[in-house]
Amino acid sequence: MEENIYHLQYAMDTFYFLVCGALVMWMAAGFAMLESGLVRAKNTTEILTKNIALYSIACTMYLVCGYAIMYGGDVFLSGIQNVDVGETLGEFSGREGGFTGDSIYSGAADFFFQVVFVATAMSIVSGAVAERMKLWAFLLFAVVMTGFIYPMEGSWTWGGNAVLGMYNLGDLGFSDFAGSGIVHMAGAAAALAGVILLGARKGKYGPNGEIHAITGANLPLATLGTFILWLGWFGFNGGSVLKLSDIGNANSVAMVFLNTNAAAAGGLIGALLVARVLFGKADLTMALNGALAGLVAITAEPSTPSALAALIIGVIGGVIVVFSIIGLDKLKIDDPVGAISVHGSVGLFGLLVVPLTNDASTFSGQIIGAITIFVWVFVTSLIVWAIIKLVMGIRVSEEEEYTGVDIAECGMEAYPEFTGK
């Protein structure tokens, strides 16, 4: 009987992990649709190419070396073992190798769930550098980001290793349930480094400091992308509970889903209201980023707040993202999709509110963790971007930017019937 229970637990937790991983993988489609909707039509094919290529690169690099760096073990699947988490309840050798513990699932399922997180972090970079970066320079950076930069900071957090042999973030009271800092702020830090070296799009800022809005080509696609990301986030946060096969964890999963949804709704409402006050209009792009901001804000701790607290966290995240987008524009940091604000500014906020509902974390631990993640990713990314810029360049020519990177980088257009040829 006990052996049968373990078999059932193993099957349920593994299946839940895989389904949540598939939901997170679907977020790649969300990023692709969101970004293609928020860029100009002449840059659509290139942004889609970046998104599907970066996903493939992330999966490959994390398989080759990223997972081993983050969690230890040899390269390829030889370093992936069946995972045993939690208090041991017993053990048996009913199947080859046996397993113990009350949270048991396939090591391959764990790898699959982790690898889609890596791709999410890299997707954040894609939108921020859109419309003027060379495709192959971006993909080369993706190799380093997913194979080394992200796995290193992941090893200091979820991997439980000491930061450069000096201190352990978990021991300092750092907690990041599903990755407001580890995934989202890390992606934003890498994007910020790239944007600083890349510069703004032509025509975005005037000689006297004026800001010219460059509208996206397809807001229905951007809205669809936001809904896809919203759906995928249930796997992102829900899967981070790590198991489903007992009453306590099942209740925790349900609460995580509830809070994730509440925060997204609150974020959209907060951003929509602020945009109405500031601009006098219902700004759809701000509303979409508000929903994403609410999702990012709750990701650091979706299990311990009440539903009302999650809603409030989401609303504040939505307010923050509007002011952050405006502030970065004033600093002439050109981010076509608002990714740095959504994932960076709000990711930091998400980390800082964790101690309000989670007694296991501390404000000092959250601050030290946030600084560690940001400094590591930003500095290393800046170095990598600088090397790529020196070797092959990172920006397309002014003429290519004017005609669109679709033709220059991909040799085809997304909407050829509208070119008038």
Contacts in CASP RR format, 6 or more apart in sequence:
PFRMAT RR
TARGET T0000
AUTHOR 0000-0000-0000
METHOD contacts of the structure
MODEL  1
MEENIYHLQYAMDTFYFLVCGALVMWMAAGFAMLESGLVRAKNTTEILTK
NIALYSIACTMYLVCGYAIMYGGDVFLSGIQNVDVGETLGEFSGREGGFT
GDSIYSGAADFFFQVVFVATAMSIVSGAVAERMKLWAFLLFAVVMTGFIY
PMEGSWTWGGNAVLGMYNLGDLGFSDFAGSGIVHMAGAAAALAGVILLGA
RKGKYGPNGEIHAITGANLPLATLGTFILWLGWFGFNGGSVLKLSDIGNA
NSVAMVFLNTNAAAAGGLIGALLVARVLFGKADLTMALNGALAGLVAITA
EPSTPSALAALIIGVIGGVIVVFSIIGLDKLKIDDPVGAISVHGSVGLFG
LLVVPLTNDASTFSGQIIGAITIFVWVFVTSLIVWAIIKLVMGIRVSEEE
EYTGVDIAECGMEAYPEFTGK
2 90 0 8 1.000
2 92 0 8 1.000
3 92 0 8 1.000
3 94 0 8 1.000
6 92 0 8 1.000
6 99 0 8 1.000
6 104 0 8 1.000
8 245 0 8 1.000
9 102 0 8 1.000
9 104 0 8 1.000
9 243 0 8 1.000
9 245 0 8 1.000
9 246 0 8 1.000
10 99 0 8 1.000
10 104 0 8 1.000
10 105 0 8 1.000
10 106 0 8 1.000
12 244 0 8 1.000
12 245 0 8 1.000
13 103 0 8 1.000
13 104 0 8 1.000
13 105 0 8 1.000
13 242 0 8 1.000
13 243 0 8 1.000
13 244 0 8 1.000
13 245 0 8 1.000
14 105 0 8 1.000
14 106 0 8 1.000
14 109 0 8 1.000
16 105 0 8 1.000
16 239 0 8 1.000
16 243 0 8 1.000
16 244 0 8 1.000
16 245 0 8 1.000
17 105 0 8 1.000
17 106 0 8 1.000
17 109 0 8 1.000
17 110 0 8 1.000
17 112 0 8 1.000
17 113 0 8 1.000
17 239 0 8 1.000
17 242 0 8 1.000
18 109 0 8 1.000
18 112 0 8 1.000
18 113 0 8 1.000
19 235 0 8 1.000
20 113 0 8 1.000
20 234 0 8 1.000
20 235 0 8 1.000
20 236 0 8 1.000
20 238 0 8 1.000
20 239 0 8 1.000
21 112 0 8 1.000
21 113 0 8 1.000
21 116 0 8 1.000
21 235 0 8 1.000
21 239 0 8 1.000
23 231 0 8 1.000
23 232 0 8 1.000
23 234 0 8 1.000
23 235 0 8 1.000
23 236 0 8 1.000
24 113 0 8 1.000
24 116 0 8 1.000
24 117 0 8 1.000
24 120 0 8 1.000
24 232 0 8 1.000
24 235 0 8 1.000
24 236 0 8 1.000
25 55 0 8 1.000
25 116 0 8 1.000
25 119 0 8 1.000
26 228 0 8 1.000
26 231 0 8 1.000
26 232 0 8 1.000
27 116 0 8 1.000
27 120 0 8 1.000
27 123 0 8 1.000
27 228 0 8 1.000
27 229 0 8 1.000
27 232 0 8 1.000
27 233 0 8 1.000
27 236 0 8 1.000
28 51 0 8 1.000
28 52 0 8 1.000
28 55 0 8 1.000
28 116 0 8 1.000
28 119 0 8 1.000
28 120 0 8 1.000
28 123 0 8 1.000
29 225 0 8 1.000
29 228 0 8 1.000
30 224 0 8 1.000
30 225 0 8 1.000
30 226 0 8 1.000
30 228 0 8 1.000
30 229 0 8 1.000
31 51 0 8 1.000
31 120 0 8 1.000
31 123 0 8 1.000
31 124 0 8 1.000
31 126 0 8 1.000
31 127 0 8 1.000
31 225 0 8 1.000
31 229 0 8 1.000
32 47 0 8 1.000
32 48 0 8 1.000
32 51 0 8 1.000
32 52 0 8 1.000
32 225 0 8 1.000
33 221 0 8 1.000
33 222 0 8 1.000
33 224 0 8 1.000
33 225 0 8 1.000
33 228 0 8 1.000
34 221 0 8 1.000
34 222 0 8 1.000
34 225 0 8 1.000
34 226 0 8 1.000
34 229 0 8 1.000
34 288 0 8 1.000
34 337 0 8 1.000
35 47 0 8 1.000
35 51 0 8 1.000
35 126 0 8 1.000
35 127 0 8 1.000
35 130 0 8 1.000
35 337 0 8 1.000
36 44 0 8 1.000
36 47 0 8 1.000
36 48 0 8 1.000
36 217 0 8 1.000
36 218 0 8 1.000
36 221 0 8 1.000
36 222 0 8 1.000
36 414 0 8 1.000
37 44 0 8 1.000
37 216 0 8 1.000
37 217 0 8 1.000
37 218 0 8 1.000
37 219 0 8 1.000
37 221 0 8 1.000
37 222 0 8 1.000
38 127 0 8 1.000
38 130 0 8 1.000
38 216 0 8 1.000
38 222 0 8 1.000
38 285 0 8 1.000
38 336 0 8 1.000
38 337 0 8 1.000
39 47 0 8 1.000
39 127 0 8 1.000
39 130 0 8 1.000
39 131 0 8 1.000
39 216 0 8 1.000
39 217 0 8 1.000
39 336 0 8 1.000
39 337 0 8 1.000
40 131 0 8 1.000
40 214 0 8 1.000
40 216 0 8 1.000
40 217 0 8 1.000
40 404 0 8 1.000
41 217 0 8 1.000
41 218 0 8 1.000
41 413 0 8 1.000
41 414 0 8 1.000
41 415 0 8 1.000
41 418 0 8 1.000
42 403 0 8 1.000
42 404 0 8 1.000
42 405 0 8 1.000
42 406 0 8 1.000
42 407 0 8 1.000
42 413 0 8 1.000
43 130 0 8 1.000
43 131 0 8 1.000
43 404 0 8 1.000
43 405 0 8 1.000
43 406 0 8 1.000
44 217 0 8 1.000
44 218 0 8 1.000
44 406 0 8 1.000
44 413 0 8 1.000
44 414 0 8 1.000
44 415 0 8 1.000
45 406 0 8 1.000
45 410 0 8 1.000
45 411 0 8 1.000
45 412 0 8 1.000
45 413 0 8 1.000
45 414 0 8 1.000
46 135 0 8 1.000
46 404 0 8 1.000
46 405 0 8 1.000
46 406 0 8 1.000
46 409 0 8 1.000
46 410 0 8 1.000
47 126 0 8 1.000
47 127 0 8 1.000
47 130 0 8 1.000
47 131 0 8 1.000
48 414 0 8 1.000
49 135 0 8 1.000
49 409 0 8 1.000
49 410 0 8 1.000
50 126 0 8 1.000
50 135 0 8 1.000
50 138 0 8 1.000
50 139 0 8 1.000
51 123 0 8 1.000
51 126 0 8 1.000
53 139 0 8 1.000
53 142 0 8 1.000
54 119 0 8 1.000
54 122 0 8 1.000
54 123 0 8 1.000
54 125 0 8 1.000
54 126 0 8 1.000
54 138 0 8 1.000
54 139 0 8 1.000
54 142 0 8 1.000
54 146 0 8 1.000
55 119 0 8 1.000
55 123 0 8 1.000
57 122 0 8 1.000
57 139 0 8 1.000
57 142 0 8 1.000
57 143 0 8 1.000
57 146 0 8 1.000
58 115 0 8 1.000
58 118 0 8 1.000
58 119 0 8 1.000
58 122 0 8 1.000
58 142 0 8 1.000
58 146 0 8 1.000
59 115 0 8 1.000
59 118 0 8 1.000
59 119 0 8 1.000
61 118 0 8 1.000
61 142 0 8 1.000
61 143 0 8 1.000
61 146 0 8 1.000
61 147 0 8 1.000
62 111 0 8 1.000
62 114 0 8 1.000
62 115 0 8 1.000
62 118 0 8 1.000
62 146 0 8 1.000
62 147 0 8 1.000
62 151 0 8 1.000
63 76 0 8 1.000
63 77 0 8 1.000
63 111 0 8 1.000
63 115 0 8 1.000
64 75 0 8 1.000
64 76 0 8 1.000
64 147 0 8 1.000
65 75 0 8 1.000
65 147 0 8 1.000
65 148 0 8 1.000
65 151 0 8 1.000
66 118 0 8 1.000
66 146 0 8 1.000
66 147 0 8 1.000
66 148 0 8 1.000
66 150 0 8 1.000
66 151 0 8 1.000
67 79 0 8 1.000
67 80 0 8 1.000
67 111 0 8 1.000
67 114 0 8 1.000
67 115 0 8 1.000
67 151 0 8 1.000
68 74 0 8 1.000
68 75 0 8 1.000
68 79 0 8 1.000
69 147 0 8 1.000
69 148 0 8 1.000
69 151 0 8 1.000
69 152 0 8 1.000
69 155 0 8 1.000
70 114 0 8 1.000
70 151 0 8 1.000
70 152 0 8 1.000
70 154 0 8 1.000
70 155 0 8 1.000
70 158 0 8 1.000
70 159 0 8 1.000
71 114 0 8 1.000
71 155 0 8 1.000
71 159 0 8 1.000
72 79 0 8 1.000
72 155 0 8 1.000
73 79 0 8 1.000
77 108 0 8 1.000
77 111 0 8 1.000
80 107 0 8 1.000
80 108 0 8 1.000
80 110 0 8 1.000
80 111 0 8 1.000
81 107 0 8 1.000
82 97 0 8 1.000
82 98 0 8 1.000
82 99 0 8 1.000
82 104 0 8 1.000
82 105 0 8 1.000
82 106 0 8 1.000
82 107 0 8 1.000
83 103 0 8 1.000
83 104 0 8 1.000
83 105 0 8 1.000
83 106 0 8 1.000
83 107 0 8 1.000
83 110 0 8 1.000
84 99 0 8 1.000
84 100 0 8 1.000
84 101 0 8 1.000
84 103 0 8 1.000
84 104 0 8 1.000
85 101 0 8 1.000
85 103 0 8 1.000
85 104 0 8 1.000
85 242 0 8 1.000
85 243 0 8 1.000
86 101 0 8 1.000
86 102 0 8 1.000
86 103 0 8 1.000
87 101 0 8 1.000
87 102 0 8 1.000
88 100 0 8 1.000
88 101 0 8 1.000
88 102 0 8 1.000
89 100 0 8 1.000
89 101 0 8 1.000
89 102 0 8 1.000
90 100 0 8 1.000
90 101 0 8 1.000
91 98 0 8 1.000
91 99 0 8 1.000
91 100 0 8 1.000
91 101 0 8 1.000
92 98 0 8 1.000
102 246 0 8 1.000
103 242 0 8 1.000
103 243 0 8 1.000
103 249 0 8 1.000
105 242 0 8 1.000
105 243 0 8 1.000
113 239 0 8 1.000
117 179 0 8 1.000
117 183 0 8 1.000
117 236 0 8 1.000
118 146 0 8 1.000
118 147 0 8 1.000
118 150 0 8 1.000
118 151 0 8 1.000
119 146 0 8 1.000
120 183 0 8 1.000
120 236 0 8 1.000
121 145 0 8 1.000
121 146 0 8 1.000
121 150 0 8 1.000
121 183 0 8 1.000
121 184 0 8 1.000
121 186 0 8 1.000
121 187 0 8 1.000
121 190 0 8 1.000
122 142 0 8 1.000
122 145 0 8 1.000
122 146 0 8 1.000
122 150 0 8 1.000
122 187 0 8 1.000
122 190 0 8 1.000
124 184 0 8 1.000
124 187 0 8 1.000
124 188 0 8 1.000
124 190 0 8 1.000
124 191 0 8 1.000
124 339 0 8 1.000
124 343 0 8 1.000
125 138 0 8 1.000
125 141 0 8 1.000
125 142 0 8 1.000
125 145 0 8 1.000
125 187 0 8 1.000
125 190 0 8 1.000
125 191 0 8 1.000
125 194 0 8 1.000
125 339 0 8 1.000
126 138 0 8 1.000
127 191 0 8 1.000
127 335 0 8 1.000
127 336 0 8 1.000
127 337 0 8 1.000
127 338 0 8 1.000
127 339 0 8 1.000
128 188 0 8 1.000
128 191 0 8 1.000
128 192 0 8 1.000
128 194 0 8 1.000
128 195 0 8 1.000
128 335 0 8 1.000
128 336 0 8 1.000
128 337 0 8 1.000
128 338 0 8 1.000
128 339 0 8 1.000
128 340 0 8 1.000
129 138 0 8 1.000
129 191 0 8 1.000
129 194 0 8 1.000
129 195 0 8 1.000
129 198 0 8 1.000
130 336 0 8 1.000
130 337 0 8 1.000
131 201 0 8 1.000
131 336 0 8 1.000
131 401 0 8 1.000
131 404 0 8 1.000
131 405 0 8 1.000
132 198 0 8 1.000
132 199 0 8 1.000
132 201 0 8 1.000
132 202 0 8 1.000
132 395 0 8 1.000
132 396 0 8 1.000
132 401 0 8 1.000
132 405 0 8 1.000
133 198 0 8 1.000
133 394 0 8 1.000
133 395 0 8 1.000
133 396 0 8 1.000
134 392 0 8 1.000
134 393 0 8 1.000
134 394 0 8 1.000
134 395 0 8 1.000
134 396 0 8 1.000
134 409 0 8 1.000
135 405 0 8 1.000
135 409 0 8 1.000
135 410 0 8 1.000
136 392 0 8 1.000
137 388 0 8 1.000
137 389 0 8 1.000
137 392 0 8 1.000
137 393 0 8 1.000
137 394 0 8 1.000
138 394 0 8 1.000
140 388 0 8 1.000
140 392 0 8 1.000
141 190 0 8 1.000
141 381 0 8 1.000
141 384 0 8 1.000
141 385 0 8 1.000
141 388 0 8 1.000
144 384 0 8 1.000
145 190 0 8 1.000
145 381 0 8 1.000
145 384 0 8 1.000
149 186 0 8 1.000
149 190 0 8 1.000
149 376 0 8 1.000
149 377 0 8 1.000
149 380 0 8 1.000
149 381 0 8 1.000
149 384 0 8 1.000
150 186 0 8 1.000
150 187 0 8 1.000
150 377 0 8 1.000
152 376 0 8 1.000
153 182 0 8 1.000
153 186 0 8 1.000
153 372 0 8 1.000
153 373 0 8 1.000
153 376 0 8 1.000
153 377 0 8 1.000
154 182 0 8 1.000
155 161 0 8 1.000
156 162 0 8 1.000
156 163 0 8 1.000
156 168 0 8 1.000
156 169 0 8 1.000
156 372 0 8 1.000
157 169 0 8 1.000
157 170 0 8 1.000
157 174 0 8 1.000
157 176 0 8 1.000
157 182 0 8 1.000
157 369 0 8 1.000
157 373 0 8 1.000
158 182 0 8 1.000
160 168 0 8 1.000
160 169 0 8 1.000
160 170 0 8 1.000
161 168 0 8 1.000
162 168 0 8 1.000
163 169 0 8 1.000
163 372 0 8 1.000
169 365 0 8 1.000
169 368 0 8 1.000
169 369 0 8 1.000
169 372 0 8 1.000
170 365 0 8 1.000
172 362 0 8 1.000
172 364 0 8 1.000
172 365 0 8 1.000
172 368 0 8 1.000
172 369 0 8 1.000
173 360 0 8 1.000
173 361 0 8 1.000
173 362 0 8 1.000
173 364 0 8 1.000
173 365 0 8 1.000
173 366 0 8 1.000
174 361 0 8 1.000
174 365 0 8 1.000
174 366 0 8 1.000
174 368 0 8 1.000
174 369 0 8 1.000
175 300 0 8 1.000
175 301 0 8 1.000
175 354 0 8 1.000
175 358 0 8 1.000
175 360 0 8 1.000
175 361 0 8 1.000
175 366 0 8 1.000
176 182 0 8 1.000
176 300 0 8 1.000
176 351 0 8 1.000
176 354 0 8 1.000
177 237 0 8 1.000
177 240 0 8 1.000
177 299 0 8 1.000
177 300 0 8 1.000
177 301 0 8 1.000
177 302 0 8 1.000
177 303 0 8 1.000
177 354 0 8 1.000
178 236 0 8 1.000
178 237 0 8 1.000
178 238 0 8 1.000
178 239 0 8 1.000
178 240 0 8 1.000
178 299 0 8 1.000
178 300 0 8 1.000
178 302 0 8 1.000
179 240 0 8 1.000
179 299 0 8 1.000
179 300 0 8 1.000
180 296 0 8 1.000
180 297 0 8 1.000
180 299 0 8 1.000
180 300 0 8 1.000
180 346 0 8 1.000
180 347 0 8 1.000
180 348 0 8 1.000
180 350 0 8 1.000
180 351 0 8 1.000
181 300 0 8 1.000
181 344 0 8 1.000
181 347 0 8 1.000
181 348 0 8 1.000
181 350 0 8 1.000
181 351 0 8 1.000
181 370 0 8 1.000
181 373 0 8 1.000
182 373 0 8 1.000
183 299 0 8 1.000
184 296 0 8 1.000
184 299 0 8 1.000
184 342 0 8 1.000
184 343 0 8 1.000
184 344 0 8 1.000
184 346 0 8 1.000
184 347 0 8 1.000
185 343 0 8 1.000
185 344 0 8 1.000
185 347 0 8 1.000
185 348 0 8 1.000
185 351 0 8 1.000
185 370 0 8 1.000
185 373 0 8 1.000
185 374 0 8 1.000
186 373 0 8 1.000
186 374 0 8 1.000
186 377 0 8 1.000
187 343 0 8 1.000
187 344 0 8 1.000
187 377 0 8 1.000
188 339 0 8 1.000
188 340 0 8 1.000
188 342 0 8 1.000
188 343 0 8 1.000
188 344 0 8 1.000
188 345 0 8 1.000
188 347 0 8 1.000
189 344 0 8 1.000
189 373 0 8 1.000
189 374 0 8 1.000
189 377 0 8 1.000
189 378 0 8 1.000
189 381 0 8 1.000
190 377 0 8 1.000
190 378 0 8 1.000
190 381 0 8 1.000
191 335 0 8 1.000
191 339 0 8 1.000
191 340 0 8 1.000
191 343 0 8 1.000
192 333 0 8 1.000
192 340 0 8 1.000
192 378 0 8 1.000
193 377 0 8 1.000
193 378 0 8 1.000
193 379 0 8 1.000
193 381 0 8 1.000
193 382 0 8 1.000
193 385 0 8 1.000
194 381 0 8 1.000
194 382 0 8 1.000
194 385 0 8 1.000
194 394 0 8 1.000
195 333 0 8 1.000
195 334 0 8 1.000
195 335 0 8 1.000
195 340 0 8 1.000
196 333 0 8 1.000
196 382 0 8 1.000
197 382 0 8 1.000
197 385 0 8 1.000
197 386 0 8 1.000
197 389 0 8 1.000
197 394 0 8 1.000
198 385 0 8 1.000
198 394 0 8 1.000
198 395 0 8 1.000
199 334 0 8 1.000
199 395 0 8 1.000
200 332 0 8 1.000
200 333 0 8 1.000
200 334 0 8 1.000
201 214 0 8 1.000
201 334 0 8 1.000
201 336 0 8 1.000
201 401 0 8 1.000
202 398 0 8 1.000
202 401 0 8 1.000
202 402 0 8 1.000
203 212 0 8 1.000
203 214 0 8 1.000
204 211 0 8 1.000
204 212 0 8 1.000
204 214 0 8 1.000
204 334 0 8 1.000
205 211 0 8 1.000
205 212 0 8 1.000
205 332 0 8 1.000
205 334 0 8 1.000
206 212 0 8 1.000
209 332 0 8 1.000
211 329 0 8 1.000
211 330 0 8 1.000
214 336 0 8 1.000
216 222 0 8 1.000
219 284 0 8 1.000
219 285 0 8 1.000
222 284 0 8 1.000
222 285 0 8 1.000
222 288 0 8 1.000
223 284 0 8 1.000
223 288 0 8 1.000
226 288 0 8 1.000
226 291 0 8 1.000
226 292 0 8 1.000
229 292 0 8 1.000
229 295 0 8 1.000
230 261 0 8 1.000
230 264 0 8 1.000
230 291 0 8 1.000
230 295 0 8 1.000
233 260 0 8 1.000
233 264 0 8 1.000
233 295 0 8 1.000
233 299 0 8 1.000
234 257 0 8 1.000
234 260 0 8 1.000
234 261 0 8 1.000
236 299 0 8 1.000
237 256 0 8 1.000
237 257 0 8 1.000
237 259 0 8 1.000
237 260 0 8 1.000
237 298 0 8 1.000
237 299 0 8 1.000
237 302 0 8 1.000
238 253 0 8 1.000
238 256 0 8 1.000
238 257 0 8 1.000
238 260 0 8 1.000
238 302 0 8 1.000
239 253 0 8 1.000
239 256 0 8 1.000
240 256 0 8 1.000
241 249 0 8 1.000
241 252 0 8 1.000
241 253 0 8 1.000
241 256 0 8 1.000
241 303 0 8 1.000
242 249 0 8 1.000
243 249 0 8 1.000
244 250 0 8 1.000
244 253 0 8 1.000
252 303 0 8 1.000
255 302 0 8 1.000
255 303 0 8 1.000
256 302 0 8 1.000
256 303 0 8 1.000
258 307 0 8 1.000
258 310 0 8 1.000
259 298 0 8 1.000
259 302 0 8 1.000
259 303 0 8 1.000
259 305 0 8 1.000
259 307 0 8 1.000
259 310 0 8 1.000
260 295 0 8 1.000
260 298 0 8 1.000
260 299 0 8 1.000
260 302 0 8 1.000
260 310 0 8 1.000
262 298 0 8 1.000
262 307 0 8 1.000
262 308 0 8 1.000
262 310 0 8 1.000
262 311 0 8 1.000
262 314 0 8 1.000
263 294 0 8 1.000
263 295 0 8 1.000
263 297 0 8 1.000
263 298 0 8 1.000
263 302 0 8 1.000
263 310 0 8 1.000
263 311 0 8 1.000
263 313 0 8 1.000
263 314 0 8 1.000
264 291 0 8 1.000
264 292 0 8 1.000
264 294 0 8 1.000
264 295 0 8 1.000
264 298 0 8 1.000
264 314 0 8 1.000
265 291 0 8 1.000
265 311 0 8 1.000
266 294 0 8 1.000
266 311 0 8 1.000
266 314 0 8 1.000
266 315 0 8 1.000
266 318 0 8 1.000
267 290 0 8 1.000
267 291 0 8 1.000
267 293 0 8 1.000
267 294 0 8 1.000
267 297 0 8 1.000
267 314 0 8 1.000
267 315 0 8 1.000
267 317 0 8 1.000
267 318 0 8 1.000
267 319 0 8 1.000
268 287 0 8 1.000
268 288 0 8 1.000
268 290 0 8 1.000
268 291 0 8 1.000
268 294 0 8 1.000
268 318 0 8 1.000
269 315 0 8 1.000
270 290 0 8 1.000
270 314 0 8 1.000
270 315 0 8 1.000
270 317 0 8 1.000
270 318 0 8 1.000
270 319 0 8 1.000
271 286 0 8 1.000
271 287 0 8 1.000
271 289 0 8 1.000
271 290 0 8 1.000
271 291 0 8 1.000
271 293 0 8 1.000
271 318 0 8 1.000
271 319 0 8 1.000
271 321 0 8 1.000
271 322 0 8 1.000
272 282 0 8 1.000
272 283 0 8 1.000
272 286 0 8 1.000
272 287 0 8 1.000
272 290 0 8 1.000
274 286 0 8 1.000
274 318 0 8 1.000
274 319 0 8 1.000
274 322 0 8 1.000
274 323 0 8 1.000
275 281 0 8 1.000
275 282 0 8 1.000
275 283 0 8 1.000
275 286 0 8 1.000
275 287 0 8 1.000
275 322 0 8 1.000
276 282 0 8 1.000
276 283 0 8 1.000
278 322 0 8 1.000
278 326 0 8 1.000
286 321 0 8 1.000
286 322 0 8 1.000
286 325 0 8 1.000
289 318 0 8 1.000
289 321 0 8 1.000
289 322 0 8 1.000
289 325 0 8 1.000
289 338 0 8 1.000
289 341 0 8 1.000
289 342 0 8 1.000
290 317 0 8 1.000
290 318 0 8 1.000
290 321 0 8 1.000
290 322 0 8 1.000
290 342 0 8 1.000
292 321 0 8 1.000
292 342 0 8 1.000
293 314 0 8 1.000
293 317 0 8 1.000
293 318 0 8 1.000
293 320 0 8 1.000
293 321 0 8 1.000
293 341 0 8 1.000
293 342 0 8 1.000
293 346 0 8 1.000
294 313 0 8 1.000
294 314 0 8 1.000
294 317 0 8 1.000
294 318 0 8 1.000
294 346 0 8 1.000
296 317 0 8 1.000
296 342 0 8 1.000
296 343 0 8 1.000
296 344 0 8 1.000
296 346 0 8 1.000
296 347 0 8 1.000
296 350 0 8 1.000
297 313 0 8 1.000
297 314 0 8 1.000
297 316 0 8 1.000
297 317 0 8 1.000
297 318 0 8 1.000
297 320 0 8 1.000
297 346 0 8 1.000
297 347 0 8 1.000
297 349 0 8 1.000
297 350 0 8 1.000
297 353 0 8 1.000
298 305 0 8 1.000
298 310 0 8 1.000
298 313 0 8 1.000
298 314 0 8 1.000
298 350 0 8 1.000
299 347 0 8 1.000
299 350 0 8 1.000
300 347 0 8 1.000
300 350 0 8 1.000
300 351 0 8 1.000
300 353 0 8 1.000
300 354 0 8 1.000
301 350 0 8 1.000
301 353 0 8 1.000
301 354 0 8 1.000
301 357 0 8 1.000
301 358 0 8 1.000
301 361 0 8 1.000
302 310 0 8 1.000
304 357 0 8 1.000
304 358 0 8 1.000
305 313 0 8 1.000
305 356 0 8 1.000
305 357 0 8 1.000
309 356 0 8 1.000
309 357 0 8 1.000
313 350 0 8 1.000
313 353 0 8 1.000
316 349 0 8 1.000
317 346 0 8 1.000
317 349 0 8 1.000
317 350 0 8 1.000
318 346 0 8 1.000
320 341 0 8 1.000
320 345 0 8 1.000
320 346 0 8 1.000
320 349 0 8 1.000
321 338 0 8 1.000
321 341 0 8 1.000
321 342 0 8 1.000
321 345 0 8 1.000
321 346 0 8 1.000
324 340 0 8 1.000
324 341 0 8 1.000
324 345 0 8 1.000
324 346 0 8 1.000
325 335 0 8 1.000
325 338 0 8 1.000
325 341 0 8 1.000
328 335 0 8 1.000
328 338 0 8 1.000
328 340 0 8 1.000
328 341 0 8 1.000
333 340 0 8 1.000
335 341 0 8 1.000
348 370 0 8 1.000
348 374 0 8 1.000
351 366 0 8 1.000
351 369 0 8 1.000
351 370 0 8 1.000
352 363 0 8 1.000
352 366 0 8 1.000
352 367 0 8 1.000
352 370 0 8 1.000
354 361 0 8 1.000
354 366 0 8 1.000
355 361 0 8 1.000
355 362 0 8 1.000
355 363 0 8 1.000
355 366 0 8 1.000
385 394 0 8 1.000
388 394 0 8 1.000
395 401 0 8 1.000
396 405 0 8 1.000
396 408 0 8 1.000
396 409 0 8 1.000
397 408 0 8 1.000
400 407 0 8 1.000
400 408 0 8 1.000
400 409 0 8 1.000
406 412 0 8 1.000
406 413 0 8 1.000
406 414 0 8 1.000
407 413 0 8 1.000
413 419 0 8 1.000
END
